[in-house]
Amino acid sequence: MGVIFVNGWTDAPNAIATAVSTRVLKPNVAIWMAVVMNFFGALVMTYFNAQVAETISNIVSFDAQGNASQVALAASLFSIVVWSVAAWYFGIPTSESHALIAGLTGSAMALGGIGAVNGSEWSKVLVGLVVSTVMGFGGGYLVTKLIVILFRGVARRTANKVFTYGQAFGAAANAFLHGAQDGQKFMGVFMLGLYYNNLAEKSGSGFIIPIWVMILCSVTMGFGTSVGGMRIIKSVGMDMVKLERYQGFAADLSTAVCLFAASIFGIPVSTTHTKTTAIMGVGASKRVSSVDWRIVKEMLIAWILTFPGCGIIAFIMAKLFIALF
């Protein structure tokens, strides 16, 4: 529950960052819209298609003697909270998805070594990294170029009205799909917790997620989002690139398309990674120098360090927790 709360607190603000930075939505309005849309995204998408949750629940194995499975799983979640809160403190939009996968992998390896990792499911993570980067950056770049061509003869005031409504809708769609992606990931982990405490059964295709789990996780994520996240909004939507409304719309649209496609095919992608690469593509479409590459460098370092950093913390915590408990 703590990890789900932290995800809503530190990760969900990415979905609304561009709408706030272009002044389409006031921060408080945007945050509460994200609360509602995160809730419905996690609830509705999981009800109709729980592929992402199944991928996460099968990515590693915590099978062990005694209570070691529960203890190692708890250690992985502890490491995710530590990593995510530290990143939030410094205003770095690190990926909760990458932290989750790294934490689960590190603690599972503390139990069963490399054999505890399901390579076929883990490969979807690498596919997600490539897909989110290509579709995010490429989509942001191409959609921006297309908008410039299509609206070349349209009056500035008219175009701004169109993109004001378009970006508000895009921000809502991004928040919905954030819930669909990240909500499912943490529901998959929640089901693992129930399973290793003999409170859920696992079939060949994965877990059947009860409606009460969907509601509980969705509400918790929404509550985390309501705490706010202006540090992340500032880093993503204000510091990295100075966006106009049509550019914000382009970033939101390309992000939404990528997240929706990934959710349908059960590929766990990072909403943070997708949104930030889309914003980079939008900025680069005008000129490369319009992107603050210093901020981009900080984000890239955070992304690169997340897998080994959070994984090592989880590995050490799992070993320590198992020795103590």
N, C-alpha and C positions, 0 to 999 in steps of 0.2 A: 504493500500500500504506500509505503514511503517512496519507493522508486517511481510509482505511477504519479504520485503527487509532484515529485521533483521534475518529472518529465513535463507535466502541464505547466509548471512554474518556469522552467528554464528553456524548454524547447518550443512550446506552442507559440510564444511571441514571434517566432520567425515568420509564421503564416501571415501576420498582420503588419509586419515591419514596414513594408513599402507603402501600404495605405495610410499609415501614420506619418511617414516621412514626407509624403506628397500632400499632406493635409486634407486628404479625402475623408478621413475619419479622425475624430478626436481620440486621444489615447484611451480614455475610460470607456468610450463607446466601442472602440475596436476590441478592447480586452474582453468586455462582456459579450460581444458578438462571438469572439473566439471561444469563450466558455460554452455558450450554447451549441455552436457548430462542432466543437470538439466532442461534446457529449453525444450528439446525434451521429457524428461520423463513426465514433467507436461502436455505438450501439447498432446502428442500421447496417453498416458494412459487415460487421461480424455476424449478424443474424443471417444475412444472405450469402456471404462468401468469407469463410474463415481460413483461407489458404495461408495468409501471412502468419496467423497464430500457429497453424500446423507446422510451418517451416521452422519457426522459432522453438517450438516444443520438441522438435526432433533433431535439432542441430547438434546437440551433445547428449551424452548419457551420464546420469549421476548414480547409476546402479552401484550399490555398495552394501557392506554388512552393517547391521545395526542402524544407528541414527546418523551415520556419516553422510548419507544423501541429503537429508534435511539441513545438516550443518553446513555442508559445502554450498548448497544453493543459497542459504542465508548469507554466507560469506561473499558470494558473487554479487548479491544485491547491495550489500554493505559497501562494497568497492565502487559500485556504480554511483551511489549517493555521494560518496566522498569525492569522486572525480568530477561529477556534474556540478556540485555546489562550488568547488574550487574554480571551475571554468566560468560559472555564472558570476562569481565574485570579481573576476578579472574582465568580465564583459566579453568573453570569447564564446561564440556560438558553437561549441563542440557538439558532436552528434551523440544524442542519447542512444540512437540505434547502434552505432559503433561501440559505445560504452557497454551497452547491454550484451552484445555478441561477444565482446572481449572479456567481460566479466564472467559470463557463462562458460566460455572456453577455458579461461584460466583456472577457475575453480574445479571444473570437470577434469582437467588434466592433473590437478593436484590429487584427484582420486584414482583415475585410471590411466594416466599418461596420454599419449597421442591416440591410443585406441579408443578413448572416450569421445573423440570428435567424429561426427558423421560427415565424411568428406563430400558426399553428394549433396547434402543439404547446405553445408558450409560454402560450397561453390556458388550457390545462389547469392551469397553475400558479395562475392567478387563480381558477379554479373551485375548486381545492383549498383556497385561502385561505378562501373563503367557506364551503365545505362543512365544513372542519375547525372553523371558528369557530362556525357555527350548530349543527352536530351535537355538538360538544364541549360548549359552554356550555349549549345547550338540552337535550341528553341528560343532562348532569350534574344540571341543575335538575329535570327531569321525573322521572328515575329516583329521585332522592332523595325527592321528594314522594310518589311511588308506594310506595316502601318504607315510609315513615312511615304511610301509610294501611293497607297490608297487614299490618304488624307491630304495629299499635296495641294489640292484645289479647295479644301474645306476651310472655312473661316476658323481662326484660332479659338474664338469663344465657343463656337458650336462643337468643335472637336473636344475641347476641355469638358463640356457637359457630357458628351458621350463617354469619355474615359473616366469621368468622375463616377458615373453609375457603373461602368464596366469594371473599374478597379474595386469598388465596394463589393460587387458580386464576386470578383476574383478572390478577394481577401476572405470572403465567407467560404468559397469553394476550397481554398487552401486550408482553412481551419477545419473544415469538414473532413478533408482527405488526410490531414495530420492525425485526426482522431482515428480514421480508418486504418492508417498505417501503424502509428505508434500505439494506439489503443489496443490493436490486435496483438502486437508484439508482447505487451505486458500482460495481456490476458493469457497468452501462451505460457508465460512464466508463472502466472497465478495458478494455472491448471497443473503445472509441474509441482508446485508447492502442495496442492491438494492431493495429487497422485502419490507423492512420497510420504504423505501422512495418512495414506489409505482412505482418502475422502473422495477420490475420483477414480474412474476406470479409463483405461486407454485401449482403444481398438487398433486394428491394423492401420487404419487411415488417420489416426490421431484422436484427439479428445472431442467429445460433444460438449460444447461450452454452454452451461446453464444460463438462462436469462438473468438470474440474480447476479452472476459473475459479470455479465455484460454491463448491467446497470451500476453495480458497485464500482467497477473500474472506470466507467464513463463519468460517474459523478465525482470520483476522486481526481481524475485528470482535469475535469472542469473546475473543481475547487482550487487545484494548483494553479491553473491559468488565471483565476481571479486574483491571486496574490500579485500578479503583475509581472513585468519583465522589461522595464524600460532600458536596462543596461544592454540587453540583447537587441532590442529594437533600435537603439542608437547605433550599435556596432554594425548591424546588417543594413538597416534602411537609411542611415544618415551619414555615417563615417566613410563607408566603403565607396559608394557612388552617390553623387547628387542627382536624384531622379526627378524627371517631370512626370506628369500624370500618365501620358501615353506609354512612357517607359515602365512605370510601375505596373500598368495593365499588362504589358508584354511579359514582364517577369512573372506576374501572378498566373497568367494564362499558360505559359510554358511549364511552370511548376505543377499546376493542376493536372495537365495532360499526362505528365510523367508519373505523378503519384497515382493517378487513377489506373493507368495501364499496369503499373507495378503491382497494385493491390489486386487487380483482377487475376494476374498470373502468379500471385503468391510470392513475389520477389520482395524481400525486406530491404527497402532503400531508406536512406537517411533523408528526412524532410529538410533538415538544416542544410545538408550537402546540396540537395536539389535546388533549394531556394537561393542559396548564396551563389552557386554557379550560374543560375539563371540571371541574377543581378549582374554578375561579372560579364555575361554575354551581352546584356542590354547596354552596359557601359561601353564595352569594346566596340559595339556597332557604330557608335558615334566617333570615338577615337580612343585608342588604347590608353592615352594619358589621362582620360577622364576617370579611370579606375584608380583608387588609392591602393597601389600594389603592396604598400607596407601593411595595411590591414589584411589584405589577401594573404600575405606571407604568414602573418600571425595565425590566421585561420587554418592554413595548410599545415603549419607545424602542429597545431592542436589536433587536427584530424590524423596526421601521421603518428603522433605520439599516443593517441587514444588506444589503438589496438595493443601495442606492447605495454603501455603504461597502466591502463586499467586491467589488462590481463595479468600482469605481474602482481599488482596489488591484490587481485582476486586469488591468485595462486598462493601468495603468502598468507592472506587472511584465512583461506580454506585450511591450509596446513596448521595454522595457529588455532583456529576455532576447533578443529578436530582433536588436536592435542589437549585442549582445555575442556572440551565437552564430551 
